[in-house]
Amino acid sequence: SGRRVIRTFSLGYADRSFSELDYARLVSRAYDTRHEEIIVDPVTPQVIEQVVWHLDEPMSDLSVVPLYLLCKEVRREVKVCLSGEGGDETLVGYDRFKASKANRYYSVLPSGLRRHVIAPLILGLADRPQKKGAVNMLKRFIEGGLLSDDGEHLRWQYFMTSALESRLLQSDFREHILNDAFAPVRRHLDGRSFQTALDRELYLETRLSMVASPLFKVDKMSMAHGLEVRVPLLDHRFVEACATIPAALKLRGFTSKAILRTAMRGILPRRILNRGKQGYSFPIKNWLRMELREFMTDTLESSRIIRELFDMSYINQLGDEHQKRLANHSHVLWSLLNLAVWHRLFVESPRTKMAA
C-alpha cells in the first residue's frame, strides 16, 4: 500500500448554479483522491483589494477572485499542483464556439427581423439570478450576435453595447479614445487563411485570449501565495497533436470537446462526460446587488479616475438597473470597480503595502 494518494481541491459557493462541487466529488470518488472543498460566500472587499494588488493591472475577468482564494487554501497543503488551462482553447470547450456556430444558422433570418423584432423582445426579459439558464444564455447569444462580425467568436466575450460605448465615458475624454474593440482580432488574422471558421477561432484563442487571460491570471494568483501551478494540457506536443485533429471532431454538432469525451469513455464517470461547460466565475452579479453593493457604490463614487473620466450619473443608472434585475450589468460594474480599486492602490496612494 505504498501508493501515493492524489490530493484534489475544488472551490464552490452556496449558490449551486455557480458551483461545480458535486462534479468534483464524483471524480474524487471515482479516483479515490483526498479531496478538499473550499466554500466562499460571499467574498470580502479586502479580498478584492488583495487580488487587484497582486494582478498589478486592472482586469475584468470574473474568475480571478475564486482562483486567488483557491490558490491560498491549496498552498497551505502543497507547493505544486496541476491545473487544466488550455483544454478549452485546444479542444473547443467554451460556449462562445457554440454561439458562433449557432449564429451562422441564425444569420439566415433577415437582419431587420433579428435586430428590430427578436432582439428587443429577448433583451427585454429580466435577468435570472442563476449563472446560466435558458433566458440568460439566450440574452447573451442575442447580444453577441448584434456585434460586428469582426469580433469572430470572441464577440461573445465582449460586454460593451452601443449605449455603453456612447454614454459611459465623458464626452471630452471619449474623443481621445480609439473605439475599435476588435482591431486586435483583425490584426492577428490579417493575411492568414484557415480551413474552417473553427480553426480560425482556435488560432485566435491561442494567440489572443489564452496568454492575456487564463495564463496571466493563473500565474499572478498562484505566485501571490508561492504556489507553483503546472499546466499539462499546454505541453507543446499535446497542443500540436490537437491542432492536427479536424475541427469537426472537436465540435460535433453542438457537442464541445467531442473527441475528448469519446476518448474518456470508460475512464471518466458518465455524468462528467455528458455535462456542459460551467465556467469558473462566481456569483458577483448577485453579490453586487446585495453584500457588495455598498462597497461598489462607495468605491466608485470616491474614485478620482471614475469621477474624472466617466459619466457618474450613467454609472448610477447602470447600478440601479442591475439592482432591479432589469439587466445584468455585472461585467461593466465589476470592470469599473477593478479600475477604481487599482487606481486607488497604485496611483492615488502608491506607497500602500498590501498584506497577503
URBEL-V173927 format. One record per residue. RES is the residue in one small letter. OMEGA is omega in degrees with one decimal (none if undefined). Layout:
# URBEL-V173927
RES&OMEGA / RES&OMEGA
This chain:
# URBEL-V173927
s&179.0 / g&-178.0 / r&178.5 / r&179.8 / v&176.7 / i&177.9 / r&178.2 / t&-177.0 / f&177.1 / s&-179.3 / l&-179.1 / g&-173.9 / y&175.2 / a&176.9 / d&-172.1 / r&-179.1 / s&177.0 / f&-173.1 / s&175.3 / e&-173.7 / l&-178.9 / d&-179.8 / y&179.1 / a&178.2 / r&-179.1 / l&179.8 / v&178.5 / s&178.9 / r&-178.1 / a&-176.3 / y&176.2 / d&178.7 / t&172.3 / r&-165.7 / h&177.1 / e&179.6 / e&176.1 / i&-179.4 / i&178.7 / v&179.5 / d&-17.4 / p&176.9 / v&-178.1 / t&175.0 / p&-179.8 / q&179.5 / v&178.8 / i&179.7 / e&177.8 / q&179.4 / v&-179.9 / v&178.8 / w&-176.9 / h&176.8 / l&-179.0 / d&-178.7 / e&-179.9 / p&179.2 / m&-173.0 / s&-177.5 / d&-175.1 / l&-175.4 / s&-176.1 / v&-176.5 / v&178.2 / p&179.1 / l&178.0 / y&-178.3 / l&178.6 / l&-179.8 / c&179.1 / k&-178.8 / e&-178.9 / v&-177.1 / r&175.8 / r&-173.1 / e&-175.4 / v&179.1 / k&-177.4 / v&175.6 / c&-180.0 / l&177.3 / s&-168.8 / g&179.4 / e&177.5 / g&-178.3 / g&-179.3 / d&-178.0 / e&-177.4 / t&-175.3 / l&173.0 / v&-178.9 / g&-172.4 / y&176.7 / d&-178.4 / r&175.2 / f&-180.0 / k&178.2 / a&-179.9 / s&179.3 / k&179.2 / a&-177.8 / n&178.0 / r&175.4 / y&-177.2 / y&-177.3 / s&176.7 / v&177.8 / l&179.2 / p&-177.3 / s&-178.9 / g&179.6 / l&-178.4 / r&-172.7 / r&-170.0 / h&179.4 / v&-174.7 / i&-175.8 / a&179.8 / p&-179.2 / l&-176.6 / i&-175.7 / l&177.3 / g&179.5 / l&-179.4 / a&176.7 / d&176.8 / r&-173.4 / p&-178.4 / q&-175.2 / k&-175.9 / k&-178.1 / g&-172.8 / a&-176.2 / v&-179.2 / n&-178.8 / m&178.8 / l&177.8 / k&-178.6 / r&178.9 / f&-179.3 / i&179.3 / e&-179.1 / g&-179.2 / g&179.1 / l&-178.3 / l&-177.2 / s&175.8 / d&179.0 / d&-177.6 / g&-177.7 / e&-178.8 / h&-177.4 / l&178.2 / r&175.4 / w&172.3 / q&-175.8 / y&-170.2 / f&174.6 / m&174.7 / t&179.6 / s&178.6 / a&179.0 / l&-178.0 / e&-175.9 / s&-171.8 / r&-173.0 / l&-179.1 / l&173.8 / q&-169.1 / s&-178.2 / d&176.4 / f&-177.4 / r&-179.7 / e&-178.3 / h&-176.6 / i&173.2 / l&-173.7 / n&-178.6 / d&-171.3 / a&-172.7 / f&176.9 / a&178.8 / p&178.8 / v&179.3 / r&-178.1 / r&-179.4 / h&-178.1 / l&-173.1 / d&175.8 / g&-179.5 / r&177.0 / s&-176.3 / f&-178.6 / q&-178.5 / t&175.5 / a&-178.9 / l&176.5 / d&177.7 / r&-179.3 / e&178.6 / l&176.6 / y&179.4 / l&178.3 / e&-175.2 / t&-175.1 / r&-173.8 / l&-168.4 / s&-168.0 / m&-178.4 / v&-174.2 / a&-175.9 / s&-173.6 / p&-176.1 / l&178.6 / f&-174.4 / k&178.5 / v&180.0 / d&-177.4 / k&-174.5 / m&177.9 / s&-178.4 / m&173.1 / a&-178.9 / h&-178.3 / g&177.4 / l&177.7 / e&-179.4 / v&176.7 / r&-177.8 / v&-173.9 / p&179.9 / l&175.9 / l&167.7 / d&-170.5 / h&179.6 / r&178.2 / f&179.9 / v&179.4 / e&178.0 / a&179.5 / c&-178.3 / a&-179.8 / t&-179.2 / i&179.2 / p&-177.0 / a&-176.3 / a&178.4 / l&-179.8 / k&176.3 / l&-177.1 / r&-170.5 / g&173.9 / f&175.8 / t&179.4 / s&-179.6 / k&-171.2 / a&-175.9 / i&177.8 / l&177.8 / r&178.8 / t&-178.0 / a&-175.6 / m&177.6 / r&-178.6 / g&179.3 / i&176.8 / l&175.9 / p&-174.8 / r&179.9 / r&177.9 / i&-178.7 / l&-172.8 / n&-173.9 / r&177.6 / g&179.0 / k&-179.8 / q&-175.0 / g&-168.9 / y&178.1 / s&-178.9 / f&-169.5 / p&-174.8 / i&-177.5 / k&179.0 / n&178.2 / w&178.0 / l&176.0 / r&-174.5 / m&-168.3 / e&-176.2 / l&-175.6 / r&-177.9 / e&177.9 / f&179.3 / m&-177.7 / t&-179.4 / d&-177.8 / t&-178.2 / l&-176.5 / e&-179.2 / s&-175.7 / s&179.7 / r&-176.6 / i&178.7 / i&-179.3 / r&-174.3 / e&-171.2 / l&-172.7 / f&177.5 / d&-173.1 / m&-179.7 / s&178.0 / y&176.7 / i&177.2 / n&177.0 / q&178.0 / l&178.4 / g&-180.0 / d&177.7 / e&179.9 / h&-179.1 / q&-177.7 / k&-179.7 / r&174.1 / l&179.3 / a&172.5 / n&179.3 / h&-171.9 / s&-177.1 / h&-178.9 / v&178.5 / l&177.8 / w&178.2 / s&179.2 / l&179.0 / l&178.1 / n&179.4 / l&-178.6 / a&179.7 / v&178.3 / w&-177.7 / h&178.9 / r&-176.3 / l&-170.8 / f&-175.4 / v&-177.6 / e&178.9 / s&-170.9 / p&-179.4 / r&178.1 / t&173.8 / k&-176.9 / m&177.4 / a&-179.2 / a&none
